[in-house]
Amino acid sequence: MDSFFLICRGISVGIIAGFLAGGVKIARKKKYTEARSRSARKILNKLAFILKYVTFLLLSLGLVWCTYFLVLGVLVPDQADYANSISELIIGVLTVISIIFAFVEFLRQTEDKR
């Protein structure tokens, strides 16, 4: 557990350093050409499409497995805690993936309005 704590602490320090470096980079903003801006928008649209496809796949699989664990918890009461824990884990992961998808869609919609 101590190793896991050190890993999490190291990742946290890396994230903070990355945000600080990103803030410095944002402060020194460059002007981009229209062609480069269009190219970045195309890449973002492709990424959004792929992410949407993967998100719907994972949400569908999550529905199937959460239903399975619900039935498992009802039919085998000894496994109810296990089924509940695994279902919560699945929902947590799917929530994070859905938030990432919503953020990318928000960025894409913002780019389209410019």
HUCORFEN-V232102 format. One record per residue. N is the residue number from 1. RES is the residue in one small letter. PHI is phi in degrees with one decimal (none if undefined). Layout:
N;RES;PHI  N;RES;PHI
This chain:
1;m;none  2;d;-63.8  3;s;-63.6  4;f;-63.4  5;f;-61.4  6;l;-64.3  7;i;-63.8  8;c;-62.9  9;r;-64.4  10;g;-64.0  11;i;-64.6  12;s;-63.4  13;v;-62.7  14;g;-62.9  15;i;-65.0  16;i;-62.8  17;a;-62.8  18;g;-64.2  19;f;-65.2  20;l;-65.3  21;a;-64.6  22;g;-64.9  23;g;-63.5  24;v;-64.9  25;k;-66.4  26;i;-64.6  27;a;-63.6  28;r;-103.9  29;k;-72.8  30;k;-100.7  31;k;-93.4  32;y;-105.0  33;t;-73.4  34;e;-64.4  35;a;-65.4  36;r;-68.8  37;s;-66.1  38;r;-62.8  39;s;-63.6  40;a;-65.2  41;r;-65.7  42;k;-63.2  43;i;-63.9  44;l;-64.1  45;n;-64.7  46;k;-65.8  47;l;-62.3  48;a;-64.2  49;f;-63.8  50;i;-64.1  51;l;-65.5  52;k;-63.5  53;y;-62.3  54;v;-65.7  55;t;-62.3  56;f;-65.6  57;l;-61.5  58;l;-67.7  59;l;-64.5  60;s;-65.1  61;l;-64.1  62;g;-62.1  63;l;-61.1  64;v;-62.2  65;w;-73.8  66;c;-65.2  67;t;-64.2  68;y;-59.0  69;f;-70.0  70;l;-63.7  71;v;-65.3  72;l;-59.9  73;g;-64.9  74;v;-77.2  75;l;-81.2  76;v;-123.4  77;p;-58.1  78;d;-65.5  79;q;-96.4  80;a;-62.9  81;d;-64.7  82;y;-61.1  83;a;-62.5  84;n;-64.6  85;s;-64.3  86;i;-66.5  87;s;-62.4  88;e;-63.4  89;l;-63.3  90;i;-60.7  91;i;-64.0  92;g;-62.1  93;v;-65.0  94;l;-65.6  95;t;-65.1  96;v;-62.6  97;i;-63.1  98;s;-65.8  99;i;-65.6  100;i;-61.8  101;f;-60.9  102;a;-63.1  103;f;-65.5  104;v;-64.7  105;e;-63.8  106;f;-61.5  107;l;-63.1  108;r;-65.7  109;q;-65.3  110;t;-64.4  111;e;-66.1  112;d;-68.9  113;k;-78.1  114;r;-71.9
